[in-house]
């Protein structure tokens, strides 16, 4: 069972070996990354279908849970770890140029850190993986080597640095109050030690700190520039998955440790502000990449609204919206690979690339939530759940959510109309609108996934429901990590 | 010493103060290198906080000795963690400075507003869109007479 560690250790090892191997033999170097990620997918996929009873906790280094470090694997963590490895393989920087080795090594590092984020059951380990993911991201964005990419990376670095200082401060507060950083142990101690002002402050610091990656409202100024300057594949990975992993950490903290009404309300308010700011900015944006960036802020705001819902149905909506956004946004960024420039240039693009235009329309329809596409189901779950709440703040959330849908429809279908319009066929730079074959193929893969999910919506819904029930069960988490209650604390 | 003010309180206040000074510096400074320095100060504050969280005033360094009676030791876990945090922090600072060198090479200076302006212009140019903000001087007479030269100098010249 310990080979689960390999999903983190192998990409990490590969990342440091790759630059050396690449010098010895380019062929081996080029295959190393995809093989490692493929093995990770196979390993985690096997776990999914094996009869091992989840959740389980894996002790690292031979010390038992409250003192040692553990990995925690439940269906939710498994789903995200698998998604990391698979999306890493899909968004792999295949393009060959002089710094292929560096890019591929950083991508392996990013995958290792992301898998660690999904699996780790220790607050400080989460912090370390979080920083590792951040450093890999900086390197990957700066690898575009345009001046704007450097400036955007610097802005991201400063914001992320502020986030890590705040997170560290929160962690220090929690540690001085409880003397542990193991999530399960914290969950045990939280009701008596952390449900006060100090605990809430620590939670707020960590929320803002981790929220930098999750594109949370006040700390998301990096988003549009990074997505505008980074390669589309990287943007897809960041918007699609890394933001969700940060969300996963916040979810774990909320469920296990800070299960208080104030903590949930903060998330709801920041989510609402994120939706409003993101969607309006997306409506005003004039180029494809920045529009997608702003729209991703808005979408994650909606996911944060779902995160603030108190019961399991809320968590189900959260999962559905997250996975839906993962598929759609990554697919859209793949299309932006060729259509990244001004929206004006897209006039009549459907004639040159009918498949791309059809995919864009499909993604737009699902993002807005037109039945029978999965987006409808995800949004409907959220609406019914929001409407069932009695608190007025949730009603504001519902109104904002509906408003956001209207704005989304407006800016997405403005583009669809442009794609299929025949007026401006005399564009001056046709080579900019050419979709690369690889990106189109990848986008098609996401389109097919979406259509398959439409057909299989019932079993997927049941599966997500089971995952949500399991993830919401704090007692189960504690029992899994620490089967016997420990004698005393530090 | 003032009654009620213990060494512990002073140290905690110092840690928080460093973080606040650092964050204020990041937000307020108009030069990119100063932002990095401010971030270093904030990180020092957070690290101090982490060390303090496991410190005991009546205890010795956490080293196991072959003695009959073991004196009380400070908690070694935060010290291990702070070491990790310092290493991560230094790595990120080095990365930040190396990126700054590149920005300086490309854009010619490190003034915050100037770099942001040039970055926006470059992104807009590569996307092929016209920007909202005009680069030229506004048309017509100025409603207010321009500032005298020496007072414009004293504002730091980052306008």
Interface residues (C-beta under 8 A of the other chain):
Chain A: X124 X127 X128 X131 X134 X135 X138 X139 X142 X146 X147 X148 X150 X151 X152 X153 X154 X157 X158 X161 X162 X164 X165 X166 X168 X169 X171 X172 X173 X175 X176 X179 X181 X225 X228 X229 X286 X287 X288 X289 X290 X340 X341 X342 X344 X345 X429 X432 X490
Chain B: X19 X22 X23 X26 X32 X35 X36 X39 X42 X43 X45 X46 X47 X49 X50 X52 X53 X54 X75 X77 X78 X81 X84 X85 X88 X89 X91 X92 X95 X96 X99 X100 X102 X103 X106 X107 X115 X116 X118 X119 X122 X123 X124 X126 X127 X128 X129
